[in-house]
């Protein structure tokens, strides 16, 4: 295996823009800068989940046409129809 002596660029103190940061990370590996990484505590609360279901083409076309008439997204109308049909609030 060939040994390489790669010179690693120093990590800038800060970037002047998001674009500058993106350009830097497009050409550098974060693994070369592990000593600068800090652990981060993340907390989040999922308030909404999305699910995917299969719908036959005829039903989807009818749903889409109805959503267009009501000027609302298909996913919102689909959720409303299911709640109404299943009587779920």
C-alpha positions as CSV (number, residue, x, y, z in Angstrom):
1,X,0.0,0.0,0.0
2,X,1.3,3.4,-1.0
3,X,1.9,5.8,1.9
4,X,0.9,9.4,1.2
5,X,1.9,12.5,3.1
6,X,-1.2,14.6,2.7
7,X,-0.9,18.1,4.0
8,X,-4.1,19.1,5.7
9,X,-5.3,22.7,5.4
10,X,-5.9,24.5,8.6
11,X,-9.5,24.9,9.6
12,X,-10.7,28.5,9.3
13,X,-11.7,30.2,12.6
14,X,-15.0,31.1,10.9
15,X,-16.4,31.3,7.4
16,X,-17.6,34.6,5.9
17,X,-20.7,32.9,4.4
18,X,-22.5,29.6,4.1
19,X,-21.2,29.4,0.5
20,X,-17.6,29.7,1.7
21,X,-18.2,26.9,4.3
22,X,-19.9,24.7,1.7
23,X,-16.9,25.2,-0.7
24,X,-14.5,24.3,2.1
25,X,-16.3,21.1,3.1
26,X,-16.9,20.1,-0.5
27,X,-13.1,19.7,-0.8
28,X,-12.1,18.6,2.7
29,X,-13.0,15.6,4.9
30,X,-14.4,16.1,8.3
31,X,-12.3,13.1,9.4
32,X,-9.2,15.3,9.1
33,X,-10.6,17.7,11.7
34,X,-11.9,15.3,14.3
35,X,-10.0,17.1,17.1
36,X,-12.2,20.2,16.5
37,X,-15.5,18.3,16.8
38,X,-17.6,18.8,19.9
39,X,-20.5,16.6,21.2
40,X,-23.9,18.2,20.8
41,X,-27.0,17.5,22.8
42,X,-30.1,17.4,20.6
43,X,-33.6,17.4,21.9
44,X,-36.6,17.3,19.6
45,X,-40.3,16.6,19.9
46,X,-42.0,15.0,16.9
47,X,-45.4,16.5,16.8
48,X,-46.4,15.1,13.5
49,X,-45.6,11.9,11.6
50,X,-46.2,11.1,8.0
51,X,-47.1,7.7,6.6
52,X,-47.2,6.3,3.1
53,X,-50.1,4.2,2.0
54,X,-50.9,2.6,-1.4
55,X,-54.0,3.9,-3.2
56,X,-55.4,2.6,-6.4
57,X,-55.2,5.0,-9.4
58,X,-58.9,5.6,-9.7
59,X,-59.2,6.6,-6.0
60,X,-56.1,8.9,-6.3
61,X,-57.4,10.6,-9.4
62,X,-60.7,11.3,-7.7
63,X,-58.9,12.5,-4.5
64,X,-56.7,14.8,-6.6
65,X,-59.6,16.2,-8.6
66,X,-61.5,16.9,-5.4
67,X,-58.5,18.5,-3.7
68,X,-58.0,20.8,-6.7
69,X,-61.7,21.9,-6.6
70,X,-61.3,22.6,-2.8
71,X,-57.9,24.3,-3.4
72,X,-56.1,22.2,-0.8
73,X,-53.2,19.8,-1.0
74,X,-54.1,16.2,-1.7
75,X,-52.4,15.0,1.5
76,X,-54.6,17.2,3.6
77,X,-57.8,16.1,1.9
78,X,-56.8,12.5,2.2
79,X,-56.2,12.9,5.9
80,X,-59.6,14.7,6.3
81,X,-61.4,11.9,4.4
82,X,-59.8,9.2,6.5
83,X,-60.6,11.0,9.8
84,X,-64.2,11.5,8.7
85,X,-64.6,7.9,7.5
86,X,-63.0,6.5,10.6
87,X,-64.4,9.1,12.9
88,X,-61.0,9.9,14.4
89,X,-60.2,13.3,15.9
